[in-house]
Amino acid sequence: MKRIALATVAVALCATPALAQRRDASNSLFIEGGGPGLLYSVNYELLLDDDSGIRVGFSYQPLSAAATSGGGSGKASVITVPILATYLASSGSNALELGGGATLIRSDGAASGNGLAVSSAGTNVLGTAILGYRRQPLEGGIQLRIGLEALVGKGLALSNPDPNKVGILPWMYLSIGFSI
């Protein structure tokens, strides 16, 4: 009877999959093209455990234009702050990345021409969901990410956006960074 019990324990130990590898690098700094920061963003992410984390980013985008006739001009600036919760379904250094959160957008603009000058400022919030691939070594080093995102908010659409209707805009992202 003791031999049967001992054999059962031995088989159970051998049949149990190896414990998941622990991630030593839980802090990441990365630059992202596209994604929740819209055009680009600089981001910091903290993994709270091996498969979930929080991230925050920042982007500043100045824009300007001048008319060739009539002497009109315009300028605007857009600041974005993406804030997301992330989940990683990982196997070693490779992971399926899932996440969701919000992007805060602050815009200021001014234009003048033909005897008229106007300015305006406002804040908006867009919802965001991401699905992508991440390569992040467990012990730290170069991090690469690529994926798809859905931005959700008023005035979003692939064609004929309506500022009064909530829409979804598909978006892509690509990032490179470093994790420690």
N, C-alpha and C positions, 0 to 999 in steps of 0.2 A: 504494500500500500504506500509506503514511504517513497519507493522508487517511482510509482505512478505519479504521485504528487510532485516529486522533484522533476520528473520528465515534463509534466504539464507546465511548471514554472519556467523551465529552460526553453520550451517551445514558445511560450508566451513572450519571453524576453527577446528571443530571436525574431519572432514574427512582428514585434512592435516596430514601427518605423522609427528611424533615428529622430531625435529631438530636433526641432527647427533650429537653424543656426541663429545665434543672437547677433543683432546689429550693434557694432561698436560705435559707428558714426551716426549720431542723431541730429546734428546741426548741418544745414545746407544753405549756401548762398549761391544764387543762380540768376542769370540773365535770360529772359524769355521773350521770344518774338511771337507776336500774336497773343492768344490766350486771354485771360481775364483782365489784363492790363491794356487791352485793345491793341495798340500798335507795338508796344514793347513794355517791359517792366523789369525792375530789379527786385528780387524776392529773397526773403529769409524764411526757412521752414524748420520747425522743431518737431522731431518725431517723439511722441509721448511714450510710445512703446515700439515694438518691432513692426507693427502694422497700422498705426494711426498717428496722425499729426495735425498741426495747424501751420498755416503759412500766411504771411502778409507781404505785400509788395507796394511799389511806388513807381509812378511814371509821370513825367512832365512833357507836354508836347506843345511848343509854341507854333503858331501858324500866322502867316501874313500874306497880304495880296495888295497889288496896286493896279489901278486902271491906266491903260495907255492913253485914253482920251477922257477928258472931263476931270482929271485930277483926283479921282476918288481913291480911297485906300481903306484897308480893313486889317484888323489883327485880332487874334483870339489865342487863348491858351486853355489847355485841357489838362487837369491833374486827375489821375486815377489811383485808387487805393484798393487793390483786390485783397479780400480776406476769405480764406477757404479752410475747410476741414478736409483732410485727405485720408484715404484708406489704401493700404498696399496689400495685395494678395501676391506674396513673393515666394520665389524659389531661388535661394541664394542671392545673387546680385541682380537678378531680373525680377521685375514686378509689373503686375497689372495695376494701374493707378486709377482710383475712383475718387471723385471729390465734388464738393458743392459749397456754395457760399454766396457772397455778394461782392460787387464792385461798386465802390463809391466814386462818383464822377463830379468834379467841380469844373465848371467852364465859365470863362469871362471873355467878352468880346466887345469890340468897338469898330465902327465904320463911319466914314464921312465921304461926302461927294455931293456935287450939285446943290450946295447950300444947306445940306442936311447932315447932322451928326447924331448917331445913336450909340448907346452902349447897354449892355445887359450882362447879368451874371446869374448863375443858378447851380443847384446841386441835384443830382439824380442818382438813383440806385438801380443797378441791374442785377438780376439773379444770374448765377452761373453754375453749370455742371460740367465736369470734365471726365474723360475716359481716355486713357492712354497707356503707353509703354514707358517704363523707367528702367534705366541701367544705373544702379548705385551700388558700388562695392560695399560689402558689409563692414570692412575695416576702414573705409573712407577713401577719398580720391575723387577723380573726375566723375561727374554725374551727367547723364544725358536723358532727355525726356522728349517724347513726341506724342501728340494725340489730337483728339477732337474735343470741341467744347460747344455748348449751347448757351448763348446769351439770351436772357428773357427779360423783357421790359417794354414800356410804352415806346411806340415809334420804330420798333425793329421789324424788319422784313427783308427778304431777298429782293423783292420788287414791290413798288408802290407802297412804301411805308406810310402808315397813318399815325400821326402823333397822338391820337386819342385812343388807339387800340394797343393792347398788349400783344406782342409778337415774339417769335423765336428766330434768332439769327445763328446759323451754324458758323463756327469759327475754328481755326486750327492753332496749334501752338508747337513750338520747338524751343528747347532750352538747353543750355550748357552751364555747368557750375561745378562747385566743389563741395564735398561733404566731409565733415570731421567728427 
